[in-house]
């Protein structure tokens, strides 16, 4: 069975510390960058860890020589790192209190400010300082710190122009914007890839914090470019296409997995190849959204609709069948094919949903997003579309 080649592109890329908080050795901030005893130089997050733990003291929580990259990052450490990075001069609001974090606790000022600035939230009066941070929580916090909280909130209200509002996971907007900013790392070893609900190790947090800070200080254009996602209005859709879009929104933030076409790890007995983690490549996501049951592959129970005939698996195979459709002729549910100019021909596919948007999985952003495809790289490299849904169902 043919598999899609990865689409190599970048869609959108990327107070004093109390002595009780981080036991630093004298002069540690001036030490040689990259002298970690537990972070080898070839480690995938080495540059990010140096940036947030050596060049800056934001995540120097275990001293100057050990970072503990595999430890789960907790909410108290995340609050501390974010305040140090994005609001070091912000004052507390002493009216904000927590049942589980005393005002005398060295982490209280950071938790207080993180809640005051709406980066993080209280849970039934608690801050939950020892609770591990998930991908979704991290994206929400960093997106808010970058001033994109309203964009994320606006995306949560995705709707059609005739008033249909889609149901979806509560914080899909934060995940969407975080993905488009490149806050999620796409691992070469896909068994390390994280999903929306994954409890994150410190290495993942370091990478995301680094990318967010660079965006804030050096790449403001990325922030500006995402303002349009505040109001996503799709055209009136058929009942069938409403189901496709609503189902697709559930998987925003899932990782890009080469040859992946399932939402969770699969065993050796799975019909279409073993996956170490749930996730999708470009044609795998197209299958997940559109394919009718065949050849042992059937996700009808998961999505609640049967889908349409799509026996081809790779983007190249999909593109070679049926009548070709020009960009101006695209309708919701059509498949869109791209050629990045590398000489391999068609190398990417996604599913058009109208108003210039497509449901897409790309290694450029590390996974599943709803993307604008009517401008930029996607419009420039679009080759043709293909229709697999009967017109009356579009």
C-alpha positions in Angstrom: 0.0 0.0 0.0 1.4 3.4 -1.0 2.1 6.0 1.7 2.3 9.8 1.5 5.6 11.5 1.5 6.1 14.0 4.3 5.2 17.5 3.1 8.4 19.5 4.0 7.1 23.0 4.6 6.7 25.7 7.2 3.1 27.0 7.1 3.6 29.3 9.9 6.6 28.5 12.0 7.1 29.5 15.7 11.3 39.6 39.4 14.1 38.0 41.2 13.9 34.3 41.8 13.4 33.4 45.4 16.3 31.4 46.8 13.9 28.6 47.7 12.8 28.4 44.0 16.1 27.5 42.3 19.3 26.7 44.2 21.7 28.3 41.9 25.5 28.2 42.4 27.2 31.6 42.5 27.8 33.0 39.0 25.8 30.2 37.4 24.1 32.5 35.0 27.5 33.2 33.5 28.5 29.6 33.1 29.4 28.1 29.7 26.2 27.6 27.7 25.3 23.9 27.2 27.2 22.4 30.1 24.2 20.3 31.2 25.2 16.9 32.7 21.8 15.4 31.7 21.3 17.0 28.3 23.7 15.7 25.6 24.6 18.1 22.8 22.8 16.0 20.3 19.6 16.0 22.3 16.6 17.2 20.2 15.7 20.1 22.6 19.3 21.1 23.5 19.1 24.6 22.0 15.8 25.3 23.6 16.9 24.1 27.0 20.0 26.2 26.8 17.9 29.2 25.9 15.4 28.8 28.8 17.8 27.4 31.4 21.2 28.7 30.7 21.0 32.0 28.7 17.9 32.8 30.8 16.9 31.5 34.3 13.3 30.8 33.5 13.5 27.0 33.8 16.6 26.7 35.9 14.6 24.9 38.5 17.1 22.2 39.4 20.3 24.3 39.4 22.9 25.1 36.8 24.0 21.6 35.8 20.9 19.5 35.7 17.7 20.2 33.7 15.9 16.9 34.2 14.4 17.0 30.7 12.2 13.9 31.2 10.5 15.1 34.4 6.9 16.1 34.0 6.4 19.9 34.1 4.0 21.0 36.8 1.7 24.0 36.8 3.8 25.8 39.5 7.0 25.6 37.4 5.2 26.6 34.2 3.7 29.7 35.9 7.2 30.6 37.2 8.8 30.2 33.8 6.1 32.1 31.9 6.1 35.1 34.3 9.9 35.3 34.2 9.8 35.2 30.4 6.9 37.4 29.5 6.0 39.5 32.6 8.9 39.8 35.0 7.8 43.2 36.2 4.2 42.4 36.7 2.8 42.9 40.2 0.6 40.5 42.0 -3.1 41.0 42.8 -3.3 39.9 46.4 -7.0 39.5 46.1 -6.3 36.4 44.1 -5.9 33.5 46.5 -5.8 29.7 46.2 -7.0 27.0 48.6 -3.9 24.9 47.9 -1.2 27.5 47.6 -0.4 29.8 50.5 0.6 33.4 49.9 3.9 32.6 51.7 4.7 29.9 49.2 7.6 31.0 46.9 5.5 29.9 43.9 2.5 32.0 44.9 3.5 35.2 43.1 4.0 33.4 39.8 0.7 31.5 40.1 -1.0 34.7 41.1 0.3 36.6 38.1 -0.4 33.8 35.6 -4.0 33.7 36.8 -4.3 37.5 36.9 -3.1 37.7 33.2 -5.5 34.9 32.2 -2.7 32.6 31.1 -3.8 29.9 33.5 -7.0 29.4 35.5 -8.1 28.4 39.0 -9.9 25.1 39.4 -12.6 25.2 42.1 -10.5 27.7 44.0 -7.3 25.7 43.6 -4.2 26.3 41.5 -3.2 22.6 41.5 0.5 23.5 41.7 1.7 19.9 41.4 -0.5 18.9 38.5 1.4 18.0 35.3 0.8 20.3 32.4 -0.8 19.0 29.2 -0.2 20.1 25.6 -3.5 21.9 25.5 -2.9 23.7 28.8 0.6 24.8 27.6 -0.7 26.1 24.2 -3.5 28.0 25.9 -1.1 29.6 28.3 1.5 30.6 25.7 -1.1 31.7 23.1 -2.5 34.0 25.8 0.9 35.3 26.7 1.4 36.2 23.1 -1.7 38.3 23.0 -3.7 35.8 20.9 -6.2 34.7 23.5 -9.0 36.5 21.7 -8.1 34.9 18.5 -8.2 31.5 20.1 -11.6 32.3 21.7 -12.9 33.5 18.4 -11.9 30.3 16.7 -13.9 28.4 19.3 -17.0 30.0 17.8 -16.3 28.6 14.3 -19.6 28.6 12.4 -21.3 28.7 9.0 -22.5 31.9 7.5 -26.1 30.7 7.9 -25.7 30.4 11.6 -24.7 26.8 12.3 -22.1 26.6 15.2 -19.9 23.5 15.4 -19.4 21.6 18.6 -15.9 20.6 19.3 -13.4 20.1 22.2 -13.6 23.1 24.6 -10.2 24.5 24.0 -9.7 23.7 20.3 -8.9 27.4 19.6 -5.9 27.4 21.9 -4.6 24.2 20.3 -5.2 25.5 16.7 -3.4 28.8 17.3 -0.6 27.1 19.1 -0.1 24.6 16.3 -0.1 27.4 13.7 2.6 29.1 15.8 4.8 26.0 15.7 4.6 25.4 19.4 4.4 21.6 19.0 7.5 19.8 18.2 7.4 17.2 15.4 9.7 14.4 16.5 11.7 12.3 14.0 11.1 9.4 16.5 7.3 9.5 16.3 6.9 7.4 19.4 7.9 10.6 21.3 5.1 12.7 19.7 2.6 14.2 22.1 -1.1 14.7 21.7 -3.5 17.3 23.1 -3.9 15.5 26.4 -0.3 14.3 26.9 1.3 15.2 30.2 4.4 17.1 29.0 8.1 16.5 30.1 10.2 19.6 30.7 11.9 19.2 27.3 8.7 19.8 25.4 7.8 22.8 27.6 11.3 24.3 27.0 10.9 23.9 23.2 7.5 25.6 23.2 8.5 28.4 25.5 11.6 29.1 23.4 9.5 29.3 20.2 6.9 31.4 21.8 9.5 33.9 23.2 11.2 34.2 19.8 7.8 34.8 18.2 7.0 37.5 20.8 10.4 39.3 20.5 11.5 38.7 16.9 8.6 37.5 14.8 5.6 39.7 15.5 4.4 39.2 11.9 3.4 35.6 12.9 1.1 37.1 15.6 -0.4 39.5 13.1 -0.9 36.8 10.5 -3.2 34.8 12.7 -5.7 37.5 13.4 -8.0 36.2 10.6 -8.6 33.0 12.6 -10.6 35.1 15.1 -13.7 34.7 12.9 -13.9 31.5 10.9 -17.1 31.4 9.0 -17.6 28.5 6.6 -20.2 28.6 3.8 -23.6 26.9 4.3 -22.8 23.1 4.4 -24.9 20.0 3.7 -25.7 17.7 6.7 -22.9 15.4 5.5 -20.3 18.1 5.4 -21.3 19.4 8.8 -20.4 16.0 10.2 -17.1 16.0 8.4 -16.0 19.4 9.7 -17.3 18.7 13.2 -15.5 15.4 13.3 -12.3 16.9 12.0 -12.2 19.6 14.7 -11.9 16.9 17.3 -8.5 16.0 16.0 -6.8 19.5 15.8 -3.5 19.2 17.7 -3.0 15.5 16.9 0.6 14.8 15.7 1.9 14.4 12.2 2.7 10.7 12.0 4.1 9.4 8.7 1.7 6.7 7.3 -0.6 7.4 10.3 -4.3 7.0 9.8 -5.7 6.2 13.3 -6.3 8.3 16.4 -4.5 6.0 18.9 -1.7 3.5 18.8 -2.3 0.4 16.8 -1.1 -3.1 17.2 0.7 -5.4 14.7 -2.7 -6.9 13.8 -4.1 -3.6 12.5 -4.9 -3.8 8.8 -3.0 -0.7 7.7 0.3 -0.6 9.5 1.4 -0.3 13.1 1.5 3.2 14.8 3.4 4.0 17.9 1.1 6.9 18.7 -2.2 8.2 17.4 -1.9 10.7 14.6 -2.0 11.3 10.8 0.0 12.1 7.8 -1.8 14.1 5.1 -3.4 11.3 3.2 -4.0 9.4 6.5 -6.1 12.3 7.7 -8.0 12.4 4.4 -8.8 8.7 5.0 -9.8 9.4 8.6 -12.3 12.1 7.5 -13.6 10.7 4.2 -13.0 7.0 3.5 -15.8 4.5 3.5 -15.1 1.1 5.1 -13.1 -1.3 3.0 -10.1 -3.6 3.3 -10.5 -4.0 7.0 -10.3 -0.3 7.6 -13.5 1.1 9.3 -13.8 4.1 11.7 -17.6 4.5 11.2 -18.2 3.9 14.9 -15.7 6.6 15.8 -17.0 9.3 13.5 -20.7 8.5 13.2 -20.9 8.5 9.4 -19.9 6.1 6.8 -17.8 8.2 4.4 -17.3 7.8 0.6 -15.3 5.4 -1.6 -11.6 6.2 -1.4 -9.5 3.0 -2.0 -6.3 4.9 -2.8 -4.0 5.5 0.2 -1.2 7.9 -0.9 -1.6 11.4 -2.1 -0.1 10.4 -5.5 -2.6 7.6 -5.9 -5.6 9.7 -4.8 -4.6 12.5 -7.3 -4.5 10.1 -10.3 -8.2 9.2 -10.2 -11.3 11.1 -11.3 -12.0 14.4 -13.0 -9.6 17.2 -12.1 -11.1 20.3 -10.5 -9.6 23.8 -10.7 -9.3 25.9 -7.5 -12.2 28.1 -8.4 -14.4 25.0 -8.9 -13.7 23.5 -5.4 -16.6 22.6 -3.2 -16.6 21.5 0.4 -15.5 17.9 0.7 -13.2 18.0 -2.4 -9.7 16.7 -2.0 -6.9 19.2 -2.8 -3.5 18.1 -4.2 -0.2 19.9 -4.0 3.3 19.7 -5.5 6.1 21.4 -3.6 8.4 21.5 -6.6 10.9 18.9 -5.4 10.5 16.8 -8.5 8.4 14.1 -7.0 5.1 15.3 -8.3 2.0 15.3 -6.0 3.2 15.1 -2.5 0.4 16.5 -0.3 -3.3 16.3 0.1 -6.0 17.8 2.3 -9.8 18.2 2.5 -11.4 21.5 1.5 -14.2 22.7 3.7 -15.1 26.0 2.1 -14.3 29.7 2.5 -10.6 29.1 1.7 -10.1 26.6 4.5 -9.0 22.9 4.5 -8.5 20.3 7.2 -4.8 19.4 6.9 -2.0 17.4 8.6 1.5 18.7 7.8 4.9 18.1 9.3 5.4 21.9 8.9 3.2 22.6 11.9 3.6 19.1 13.4 0.0 17.8 12.9 -3.6 18.5 12.3 -5.0 22.0 11.8 -7.7 23.9 10.0 -5.7 26.0 7.4 -6.2 28.9 5.1 -5.3 27.4 1.6 -6.4 30.3 -0.6 -3.2 32.2 -0.3 0.5 31.7 0.4 2.3 28.3 -0.1 -0.9 26.3 -0.5 -2.4 28.4 -3.2 0.9 28.7 -5.0 1.5 24.9 -5.0 -2.1 23.7 -5.6 -2.3 21.5 -8.6 -5.9 20.3 -8.8 -8.8 18.9 -6.8 -10.8 15.8 -6.9 -14.5 15.2 -6.0 -15.5 12.0 -4.1 -18.7 13.3 -2.6 -21.9 13.4 -4.7 -22.8 17.0 -5.4 -26.1 16.7 -3.5 -24.2 15.8 -0.3 -21.9 18.8 -0.5 
